[in-house]
Amino acid sequence: MLAVDGGTPVRTTPFPKRALFGEQERNAAVALFDQAVETGDAIGYNGPEETAYEQEFSEWHGGGMADLVNSGTSALYVALGGLELAPAGEVVVPPITDPGGVMPVALHNLVPVPADASPGTFNAGAAQIADVLTPHTRAIVVAHIAGEPADMRPILDLAKEKNLPVVEDCAQAHGARYHGQLVGTMGDVAAYSTMSGKHHATGPQGGVVFTTDEDLGWRCRRFSDRGKPFGLQGRSNVRAGLNLNGSDLAATVGRVQLRKLDSIIAGRRRVAAQIASGLVSCEGLQIGHEPEGAESVYWFLRVHFDDPRFSCDKSEFTAALAAEGIPVTASYRHLPAEAEWFRERKVFPPSDYPWGLPEYGGDRGATFECAHAVAAVESHFTLPIHEQWTQDDGDDVVSALVKVADAFRI
Ligand SMILES: Cc1ncc(COP(=O)(O)O)c(C=O)c1O
């Protein structure tokens, strides 16, 4: 009997916590404080720890330039700032993403234009991006949501053909690969979030801007620190910008975390593979479709719910799953176009800029259907898997999924 009907739940003990920060992170932070106490020098930024973290982050990606900043939102803001896109244009944004993956576009006085998702996925596809390009488009932001790489080859071909820069939002996808290539190394510049929920973290909040284009790397670096003339000789502040710096304290934590990243990724892949194989013969449920060549890192796991196969709807199904003791999110519904700030154009109130900028020659309504994206969020639920889950944890999830599916299957 299902637990929701009074039966015994599959799982009665809590799932393991992630325990992301441990002794090593604490020791690294304490060592910095010890040094500060001993020498009288405050812990700063752009010092040896931050420089080392940025170098190690770049090396982990096979070389490039990294700039540690204070959040993933800032990282995207800086990446766009480094590209020096003329305002009053448009930037294509993901159909499903965190607000921090879209607001920076609008804050640059550029109109965010969501492209729909590739059918059956949470990520934009080339065809959907092509549909929203106009003569006003200045760049394309592609997010790898849930740690699943977007289908980049056709997107990169399109961007090249249209001569548009590509910004990869890797906030949820540290270390994911596409046809063998790491995400973050395919576009012109990449933005990472390293807040404490992500694959690897630089503390409670953080972000990294990464690029293999050195000139762009310097422009980003200047823009993230009030236009300081980094990489230039004898000049004053060269551009207006905010202070979005990371710090040596964040970096020292990040350095320890970076050393754990490979095993974090391997752990998530192990759990995802276990659940995927456990669902192979469970009709009506399957792991979300990934593009060919994808090696995902599963920030969460998408499970496709084939509604016509069941006598209940998805919310009833996930409620039954939760009653079995399984952590589940019924819907990852984060469509920028559905948010109040977007619909009501509240970026620079009381104006409706960037949409209302006199120089903006485009014509964008406030509604974007994104029918595939809506269909995708409505037909998937998500499991908050992580690398600390054991074989037994995975087994319990599979048992509960199969139990609930068997009970509701028509
Ligand atoms: C895809 C995506 N982009 C951007 C962000 C913003 O990052 P942060 O929360 O570090 O500002 C997030 C945060 O989760 C995200 O998931």
The ligand as a Gaussian input file, in Angstrom:
#p B3LYP/6-31G(d) Opt

LIG

0 1
 C       21.557000      29.104000     -14.224000
 C       21.880000      30.112000     -13.164000
 N       22.382000      31.310000     -13.507000
 C       22.706000      32.230000     -12.594000
 C       22.542000      31.992000     -11.251000
 C       22.883000      33.061000     -10.277000
 O       23.937000      32.666000      -9.450000
 P       24.073000      33.274000      -7.965000
 O       22.957000      32.726000      -7.158000
 O       25.417000      32.786000      -7.522000
 O       24.026000      34.748000      -8.086000
 C       22.046000      30.766000     -10.825000
 C       21.858000      30.465000      -9.400000
 O       21.439000      29.405000      -9.011000
 C       21.699000      29.796000     -11.802000
 O       21.203000      28.602000     -11.450000

